[in-house]
Amino acid sequence: DGMMIPAARVSAPLVKPTFNVPRSRHLPAFVFGAILLACFVVIFLTSNVFRNPFAWGNGRVISETGKTVTVGHQGVSPPAPGVSLVVVCMNRHSTLQEVIKYWLGAENVDEVIIVDWNSDPPLEQVVRKYSDPRLVLARVEDENDWVLTRAFNVGMSMATKDKLLKLDCDYALSPKFVSKHPLRKQDKLYYSGDYSKASNENEVHLNGVLYIRSEDFWGIFGYDERIQTYGWDDEDLYKRLDNRGLKRQVANYDLVLHYPHGNEARGQKGVKFPQVEVDVNSLLLDRMELWSKAVGTDCSRYTVANTRPGRIVLKAERVPKSLQARSNEDQVLEVKDLAIGRRLHDEYGIPWDLLGDMEYEDKDLLLGDFLALSGSTGMSDTVAAKMIVMDCAGDILQRIVSVIYANALAKANKRALLVVWDVEGFAVAFTDVFDKFTGVAKQMRTAFENFETATEWDPAFANFGGVDTTVGQDQKLLATLDSSLNVYVKAKRFSFRPTEMTTVPLAANIQVRAGDLGTVGMIGVVARTSDDLKVLMKAIREETGNSQARVFIVTGDKKVVSELENPLVGATYTDCSTPTSKECAIATAVDVGALAATSVIIARSGSSFALAARGIRADVEVRFIV
């Protein structure tokens, strides 16, 4: 196949010893037995089995119970020629059943070490089905959290050979992997996966493959055990190997396969955004001293709790503090905020100026929306999801309508939504108005005016198309939604209603602040003036034939209250002479929520109150009177 195959190791030829013995034809039996016994003792005392507490291949006992094992170097010194395959697993029983046969079927592999990281039930029930003398199982007990760095350092410490092949528990291996990856000392190289050079999703997940000489692995003191959450453990190792002067070669992806699984199968639980977790560990590690300086006091240490041929049980006696535990809360939050901002900017084209004033929780919501819409696991570089940025302006009612219908547009067009709540000259906070806004991020800042100019300091703005609905660009908005651009909408209100709004629940994830005004079952009426009220009440009587109907009236004219014709009619009135006040905003939100609870709404054509209530509750009937 055109690949170099390393020269086979050649041992010195065995020379048959000669003995000065009597001329008799046969030695006495007891003399012969004594010689054999002496030879056996000499061989045993000079073998790795005696000198190395980890030399346990071929069914040999590893160590005595109670012995202390310190991670940070290989147990054998020097290791024997050959290849040690090292795998670590926490649970994943079904996956192990699928892939273990590939490990044992690999050519030129001299031992297979499986570290069982406190699986429940133990992996023994899977491993016991195989009698291969190369197979060794080390169980580490009393570990609740999956810590890849510590687990692999344990396994690598127990290897007895001078080459280490590290695989993740969900990797299947071709029999020819070792022979197709020549690993000679003089070449100063190692083989690994590389997600940046992956051509498909399977190859992205092969980043954890590592084939390396043991002296090079332990020359940098193995994995950095301060990394105890998902991500950056492999990349940090590769970076330190590169600094050591080794050349990184990408492993042949045709000879190794990743068994796919969902996030729920990961060892670390609660990994919401894998790539963000990777960035967090990378950023935190940049603030720490090098692992080579910390390893002397920070590497983990274990006590042998039980042992028998091919099996060992360990318990941690000392473990290092994690990166997060070495940082204060403000430092961790700062790093998380930067990491999630990087994902939103680099992968989804969200400008830093838009991200700058967003709270971490809102960035978290927005990234979650993107991943859900794109169907991504958070590890793929292929990103298709786009967004709508709704820059709300105008009075509080206009803002409510803009938010509600922007949400409907986003859902109908399968886009994420970011609401820009412009606070300039407006004293009302977003949360003063909305109680529930799950799945929609919000942020508060002044809008941008010119995207072409903005691209000069952040090219991400080139991914946006701007629309201003206050100057009759409704059709441009619809056209931009059909494009591959993100949409930035400067809006006081919408003058159209997309056809999707008749079938899609407008605001299943929106709820305005609303007190219980007891309007369920009433007829809702929106009357701007007393003249409007007369027209609308007449329409109610003509349609229902009931002059005693219970009616909830929303009005901005105080005269309406004094001119009510029927004592059974109730009305609310709030002085909104200062429409930007917090009191007016909250009262308006309550009115919208109360209207949405009625059975039918009667209003003049184009009423913002009626449209807003229809947005809050999609099944409320709205009748517009010309």
C-alpha positions in Angstrom: 0.0 0.0 0.0 3.0 2.3 -0.3 3.3 2.7 3.5 6.6 2.1 5.4 6.5 -0.8 7.7 8.9 -0.6 10.7 11.7 -3.2 10.8 10.9 -6.1 13.1 12.7 -6.1 16.5 15.3 -8.9 16.5 16.4 -10.4 19.8 19.8 -11.8 20.4 20.0 -15.5 19.4 19.5 -17.9 22.2 22.6 -19.8 23.0 22.3 -23.2 24.6 24.3 -23.1 27.8 27.1 -25.7 28.4 27.8 -27.2 31.7 30.9 -28.8 33.2 29.3 -32.1 34.3 30.7 -35.5 35.3 31.4 -38.0 32.6 28.5 -40.1 33.7 25.9 -40.6 31.0 23.0 -39.3 33.3 22.8 -36.7 36.1 21.2 -37.8 39.3 17.5 -36.7 39.3 17.8 -34.5 42.4 20.8 -32.6 40.8 18.9 -32.0 37.6 15.8 -30.8 39.5 17.9 -28.4 41.5 19.4 -26.9 38.4 16.0 -26.3 36.9 14.7 -24.7 40.0 17.7 -22.3 40.2 17.2 -21.3 36.5 13.6 -20.6 37.2 14.4 -18.4 40.2 16.9 -16.4 38.2 14.5 -15.8 35.3 11.7 -14.8 37.7 13.9 -12.3 39.7 15.1 -10.6 36.5 11.8 -10.4 34.8 9.3 -7.5 34.5 6.8 -9.5 36.5 8.9 -9.0 39.6 10.2 -5.5 38.9 7.0 -4.0 37.6 3.8 -3.9 39.7 1.8 -3.3 36.5 3.1 -6.3 34.5 -0.1 -8.3 34.4 -0.5 -9.5 30.9 -1.0 -13.2 30.2 -3.0 -13.7 33.4 -0.2 -12.5 35.8 -1.2 -10.9 39.1 -0.7 -7.1 38.9 0.1 -6.1 42.5 -0.6 -6.7 46.1 -3.8 -5.4 47.7 -3.2 -2.2 49.5 -0.4 -1.0 47.2 -0.4 2.7 46.3 -0.4 3.6 42.6 0.7 7.1 41.6 -0.3 8.2 38.0 2.2 10.2 36.0 4.6 7.7 34.5 4.5 4.2 33.0 4.7 1.3 35.4 7.3 -0.6 33.3 10.8 0.8 33.0 11.8 0.2 30.4 8.6 -1.1 28.7 8.8 -4.2 26.5 8.5 -3.9 22.7 4.9 -4.1 21.5 1.6 -2.3 21.5 -0.7 -1.7 24.4 -4.3 -0.8 23.4 -5.9 1.3 26.2 -9.7 2.1 26.4 -11.7 3.7 29.2 -15.5 3.3 29.7 -18.1 4.4 32.0 -21.2 2.3 31.5 -21.8 2.0 27.7 -22.3 -1.7 28.1 -24.1 -2.2 24.8 -21.4 -0.2 22.9 -18.6 -2.2 24.5 -20.3 -5.5 23.4 -20.2 -4.2 19.8 -16.6 -3.0 19.7 -14.5 -5.2 22.0 -14.3 -7.9 19.3 -12.6 -5.3 17.0 -10.0 -4.5 19.6 -9.1 -8.1 20.2 -9.1 -8.8 16.5 -6.5 -6.1 15.8 -3.2 -7.4 14.6 0.1 -6.6 16.4 -1.7 -5.6 19.6 -0.1 -7.3 22.6 -2.4 -6.3 25.4 -5.9 -4.7 25.7 -6.4 -2.7 28.9 -9.9 -1.6 29.6 -10.5 0.9 32.5 -14.0 0.6 34.0 -14.7 4.0 35.5 -17.2 2.9 38.2 -19.7 1.5 35.7 -23.0 0.4 37.2 -23.3 -2.6 36.8 -19.5 -3.3 36.4 -18.2 -4.0 32.9 -17.0 -7.4 34.2 -20.3 -8.9 32.9 -19.3 -8.0 29.3 -15.5 -8.7 29.6 -15.9 -12.1 31.2 -17.2 -13.5 27.9 -13.7 -13.3 26.5 -10.9 -15.5 27.5 -8.2 -13.7 25.5 -5.0 -13.7 27.7 -4.2 -10.2 26.4 -7.3 -8.7 28.0 -7.0 -6.8 31.3 -9.8 -5.0 33.2 -9.1 -2.3 35.7 -12.0 -1.0 37.7 -11.9 2.4 39.5 -14.6 2.6 42.2 -16.3 5.4 44.0 -16.2 7.8 41.0 -19.5 9.5 40.4 -18.3 11.9 37.6 -16.7 10.9 34.4 -13.2 12.3 34.2 -11.5 11.2 31.0 -8.0 12.6 31.8 -7.7 10.7 35.0 -9.2 7.5 33.5 -6.7 7.4 30.6 -3.8 8.2 32.8 -4.7 5.2 34.9 -4.9 3.0 31.9 -1.7 4.3 30.3 0.2 3.8 33.6 -0.7 0.1 33.5 0.5 -0.4 30.0 3.6 -2.7 29.7 4.6 -2.0 26.0 6.5 0.8 24.4 3.7 1.9 22.1 0.3 3.1 23.3 -2.9 3.0 21.2 -5.6 5.0 22.9 -9.2 4.6 21.7 -12.5 6.0 23.0 -15.0 3.4 24.2 -17.2 3.9 21.0 -14.4 3.2 18.5 -14.2 0.1 16.3 -10.7 -0.7 14.9 -9.5 -2.3 11.7 -7.2 -5.3 12.1 -4.6 -3.5 10.0 -4.5 -0.2 12.0 -1.1 -0.8 13.7 0.7 -2.0 10.5 -0.6 0.9 8.5 0.7 3.4 11.0 4.5 3.0 11.3 5.8 4.4 14.6 9.6 4.6 14.8 11.5 6.5 17.4 13.7 8.3 14.8 10.6 9.7 13.0 9.5 11.8 16.1 5.8 11.6 15.2 2.5 10.4 16.6 -0.9 9.7 15.1 -4.2 11.2 16.2 -7.6 12.2 15.0 -8.1 15.9 14.0 -11.7 17.2 13.9 -10.5 20.3 11.9 -9.7 17.9 9.0 -12.8 15.8 9.3 -14.9 15.4 6.1 -18.0 14.0 7.8 -19.7 13.7 11.2 -18.1 10.3 11.9 -14.6 11.8 11.4 -15.4 14.7 13.7 -15.8 12.2 16.6 -12.5 10.5 15.9 -10.5 13.3 17.4 -9.7 11.0 20.4 -7.6 8.4 18.5 -4.0 8.4 19.6 -1.1 6.2 18.7 2.1 7.2 20.3 5.4 6.0 21.8 5.1 5.6 25.5 8.2 7.7 26.2 6.7 10.6 24.3 3.3 10.3 26.1 4.9 10.3 29.5 7.5 12.9 28.5 4.7 15.5 28.8 3.2 13.7 31.9 0.2 12.4 30.1 -3.2 14.1 30.2 -3.7 17.2 32.3 -5.9 15.9 35.1 -7.1 19.4 36.0 -9.4 19.1 32.9 -12.4 17.3 34.5 -15.3 18.4 32.3 -16.1 17.7 28.7 -13.6 19.0 26.0 -10.1 20.2 25.2 -8.4 17.2 27.0 -7.2 15.7 23.7 -6.3 19.0 22.0 -4.3 20.1 25.1 -2.4 16.9 24.9 -1.7 17.3 21.2 -0.6 20.9 21.7 2.0 19.9 24.3 3.2 17.0 22.1 3.7 19.5 19.3 5.7 21.8 21.7 7.9 18.8 22.5 8.9 18.7 18.8 6.7 15.8 17.6 5.0 15.8 14.3 1.2 15.2 14.4 0.0 12.9 11.6 -3.7 12.4 11.1 -4.7 8.8 11.6 -6.2 6.9 8.6 -9.9 7.3 9.1 -10.6 4.3 6.9 -9.2 2.1 9.6 -11.3 3.3 12.6 -15.0 3.9 13.1 -17.0 5.9 15.6 -20.2 4.3 16.8 -22.8 7.2 16.8 -24.7 8.1 20.0 -26.7 11.0 21.4 -25.5 13.5 24.0 -27.3 11.4 26.6 -24.7 8.7 26.2 -21.8 10.9 27.0 -19.8 10.2 30.2 -20.2 13.8 31.3 -23.8 14.6 32.1 -25.3 18.0 31.4 -23.2 18.7 28.3 -25.6 21.1 26.6 -23.2 22.7 24.1 -20.2 20.5 23.6 -18.1 23.0 21.6 -18.8 25.7 24.3 -17.5 23.3 26.9 -14.4 22.8 24.9 -13.8 26.5 24.7 -14.4 27.0 28.4 -11.7 24.5 29.3 -9.3 26.0 26.8 -9.7 29.5 28.1 -9.5 28.4 31.8 -6.4 26.4 31.1 -4.6 29.4 29.5 -4.7 31.0 32.9 -3.0 28.1 34.7 0.6 27.0 35.1 1.8 24.3 32.8 0.8 20.7 33.7 4.5 19.7 33.7 5.0 22.0 36.6 1.8 21.1 38.5 1.9 17.3 37.9 4.3 16.7 40.8 1.7 17.7 43.4 -1.5 17.4 41.4 -1.4 14.0 39.7 -3.9 11.5 41.1 -3.0 8.5 43.3 -4.9 5.3 43.9 -4.9 2.4 46.3 -5.3 -1.2 45.1 -8.4 -2.5 46.7 -8.5 -5.9 45.2 -6.6 -7.9 42.6 -6.5 -11.2 40.7 -5.1 -12.4 37.4 -6.1 -9.9 34.7 -8.3 -7.9 37.1 -7.6 -5.1 39.5 -9.9 -2.7 41.6 -8.6 0.8 42.4 -9.9 3.6 44.6 -8.7 7.2 44.5 -6.5 8.3 47.4 -5.8 11.8 46.0 -7.2 13.7 43.0 -6.3 17.2 41.7 -8.7 20.1 41.8 -10.6 20.9 38.6 -10.0 24.0 36.4 -13.3 25.4 37.6 -12.5 24.8 41.3 -9.3 26.7 40.8 -11.2 29.8 39.5 -13.6 32.1 41.3 -17.3 32.4 40.1 -16.7 35.6 38.3 -13.8 34.2 36.3 -15.8 31.1 35.3 -18.8 33.2 34.2 -16.6 35.5 32.2 -15.0 32.6 30.4 -18.4 30.9 29.8 -19.8 34.2 28.4 -16.9 34.6 26.0 -17.0 30.9 24.9 -20.7 31.0 24.1 -20.2 34.4 22.3 -17.6 32.8 20.1 -19.9 30.1 19.0 -22.7 32.6 18.2 -20.3 34.9 16.3 -18.1 32.4 14.5 -20.6 29.7 13.6 -23.9 31.7 13.3 -22.6 35.1 12.2 -24.0 37.1 15.0 -22.1 40.4 15.3 -20.2 41.1 18.5 -22.0 44.4 18.9 -25.3 42.5 19.2 -23.8 40.0 21.6 -22.1 42.7 23.7 -25.1 43.7 25.8 -26.8 40.3 26.0 -26.9 38.5 29.3 -25.3 35.0 29.5 -28.7 33.4 30.0 -30.0 35.0 26.8 -27.0 33.9 24.8 -27.6 30.4 26.1 -31.2 30.5 24.9 -30.3 31.8 21.5 -27.6 29.1 20.9 -30.1 26.5 22.0 -32.6 27.8 19.4 -29.9 27.6 16.7 -28.9 24.0 17.5 -32.6 22.9 17.7 -33.4 24.5 14.4 -30.3 23.2 12.6 -30.7 19.7 14.1 -27.0 19.9 15.2 -25.4 18.1 18.1 -23.2 21.1 18.7 -20.1 19.4 17.1 -20.7 19.8 13.4 -19.3 22.7 11.4 -22.3 22.7 9.1 -24.7 25.4 10.3 -27.9 26.3 8.4 -30.1 28.0 11.0 -30.7 31.7 10.6 -32.4 34.3 12.7 -34.6 37.4 12.9 -33.5 40.4 15.0 -36.5 42.4 15.9 -35.5 46.0 17.0 -38.6 47.1 18.9 -39.4 50.9 18.9 -42.5 53.0 19.5 -44.8 52.9 22.5 -45.5 49.9 24.6 -48.4 48.5 22.6 -46.5 48.8 19.4 -43.6 46.9 21.0 -45.9 44.2 22.2 -47.4 43.7 18.8 -43.9 43.7 17.2 -42.6 41.1 19.6 -45.7 38.8 19.2 -45.7 38.9 15.4 -41.9 38.7 15.1 -42.2 35.5 17.1 -44.8 34.2 14.7 -42.6 35.0 11.7 -39.6 33.3 13.3 -41.6 30.1 14.0 -43.2 30.1 10.5 -39.9 30.5 8.8 -37.9 28.2 11.2 -35.6 31.0 12.4 -34.3 31.9 15.8 -35.5 35.3 17.2 -33.5 38.0 19.1 -35.5 40.9 20.4 -33.7 44.2 20.7 -35.5 46.2 23.4 -34.3 49.8 22.7 -34.1 51.5 26.1 -33.1 54.9 24.9 -35.8 57.3 26.2 -37.9 54.4 27.3 -38.0 53.5 31.0 -39.8 50.2 30.6 -37.8 47.0 30.9 -38.5 43.9 28.8 -39.3 41.9 31.9 -41.8 44.6 33.1 -44.0 43.6 30.2 -43.4 39.9 29.6 -43.7 37.2 32.2 -42.9 34.3 29.9 -40.7 34.3 26.8 -39.2 30.9 26.6 -36.9 30.2 23.7 -36.6 33.8 22.6 -33.5 35.7 23.6 -33.7 39.4 24.5 -31.2 42.2 24.8 -31.3 45.9 25.4 -29.4 48.4 23.3 -29.8 51.0 20.6 -30.2 49.8 17.1 -27.8 50.0 14.1 -28.5 52.3 11.2 -26.0 51.2 8.5 -25.0 47.6 8.0 -22.6 48.4 5.1 -20.6 50.6 7.4 -20.8 48.2 10.2 -19.0 45.5 8.2 -15.9 47.5 8.4 -15.4 46.5 12.1 -17.2 43.2 12.0 -17.7 41.2 8.8 -20.5 39.3 10.5 -22.8 42.2 9.6 -22.5 41.1 6.0 -24.7 38.2 6.9 -27.6 40.6 7.6 -30.3 42.2 5.5 -32.0 45.3 7.0 -35.7 46.1 6.9 -37.5 49.1 8.2 -41.3 48.4 8.5 -42.0 52.0 9.4 -41.3 53.1 5.8 -43.4 50.5 4.0 -40.8 47.7 3.5 -43.2 44.9 4.4 -42.6 43.1 1.1 -38.8 43.5 1.5 -39.1 41.7 4.8 -40.9 38.7 3.3 -38.3 38.6 0.4 -35.4 38.7 2.9 -37.0 35.9 4.9 -36.8 33.8 1.8 -33.1 34.5 1.4 -30.1 33.0 3.2 -29.5 36.2 5.2 -30.2 37.0 8.8 -32.9 39.6 9.0 -32.7 42.8 11.1 -36.1 44.4 11.4 -36.5 48.0 12.6 -40.2 48.1 13.5 -42.8 50.2 15.2 -45.5 47.9 14.0 -46.5 45.4 11.3 -49.1 46.4 8.8 -49.5 42.9 7.4 -50.3 39.4 8.7 -48.5 36.4 7.1 -50.9 33.6 6.0 -49.0 31.2 8.3 -50.4 33.1 11.3 -53.8 31.7 10.7 -52.6 28.1 11.3 -49.5 28.5 13.5 -50.1 29.2 17.2 -48.7 32.7 17.4 -47.3 32.8 20.8 -47.2 29.4 22.6 -44.0 30.6 24.3 -45.2 34.2 25.1 -47.1 35.4 28.1 -47.6 39.1 29.0 -48.0 40.3 32.6 -51.7 40.0 33.3 -53.7 40.2 36.5 -56.8 38.1 36.9 -59.5 40.5 35.8 -62.2 37.8 35.5 -62.7 38.3 31.8 -63.0 34.6 30.8 -66.2 34.2 28.8 -66.8 38.0 28.4 -67.0 39.9 25.1 -63.9 42.0 24.7 -64.3 45.5 23.2 -61.5 47.9 22.2 -62.9 51.5 22.0 -60.5 54.4 21.3 -63.3 57.0 21.8 -66.9 57.2 23.0 -68.0 57.2 19.3 -66.2 54.0 18.7 -67.9 52.5 21.8 -71.4 53.4 20.5 -70.7 51.7 17.1 -69.2 48.6 18.7 -71.9 48.2 21.3 -74.5 48.5 18.6 -72.8 45.7 16.7 -72.8 43.5 19.7 -76.5 44.0 20.3 -77.4 43.3 16.7 -75.3 40.2 16.6 -76.1 38.7 20.0 -79.6 40.2 20.6 -78.5 40.5 24.3 -78.4 43.9 25.8 -77.3 42.4 29.1 -74.1 40.8 27.7 -71.1 41.0 30.0 -68.5 43.2 28.2 -64.8 44.0 29.0 -63.9 47.3 27.5 -60.4 48.6 26.9 -60.2 52.3 26.1 -57.7 55.2 26.1 -60.5 57.8 26.5 -61.6 58.6 30.0 -65.0 59.9 28.6 -65.9 56.4 27.7 -66.1 55.4 31.4 -68.5 58.2 32.2 -70.7 57.5 29.2 -71.3 53.8 29.8 -74.9 52.9 29.0 -75.2 49.7 31.0 -74.3 49.3 34.7 -73.3 45.7 34.0 -70.5 46.8 31.7 -67.1 46.9 33.3 -64.2 49.1 32.1 -60.6 49.7 32.9 -58.8 53.0 32.5 -55.2 53.9 33.0 -53.8 57.3 32.5 -51.2 56.9 29.7 -50.5 60.5 29.1 -46.9 59.4 29.5 -46.9 56.3 27.3 -43.2 55.5 28.1 -43.9 55.2 31.9 -43.6 51.9 33.6 -47.1 52.2 35.0 -48.6 52.7 31.6 -46.6 49.8 30.2 -47.7 47.3 32.8 -51.4 48.4 32.6 -51.3 48.0 28.8 -49.8 44.5 29.2 -52.6 43.6 31.7 -55.2 44.8 29.3 -53.8 42.7 26.4 -53.8 39.6 28.6 -57.3 40.3 29.9 -58.6 40.7 26.3 -56.9 37.5 25.3 -59.0 35.7 27.9 -62.4 36.8 26.5 -64.4 34.6 24.2 -64.6 37.2 21.3 -63.0 40.6 20.6 -64.9 43.4 18.8 -62.7 46.2 17.6 -62.1 48.7 14.9 -60.1 47.4 11.9 -56.4 47.2 12.6 -56.7 47.6 16.3 -53.3 47.0 17.9 -54.9 45.8 21.1 -57.0 43.2 19.2 -53.9 42.0 17.2 -51.8 41.7 20.4 -54.5 39.7 22.2 -54.9 37.4 19.1 -51.1 36.9 19.3 -51.3 35.9 23.0 -54.1 33.5 22.4 -54.4 32.2 18.9 -57.9 30.7 19.3 -59.6 33.9 20.4 -62.0 35.1 17.8 -61.4 38.7 16.6 -64.1 40.7 14.6 -63.1 43.9 13.1 -65.8 46.5 12.5 -65.2 49.1 9.7 
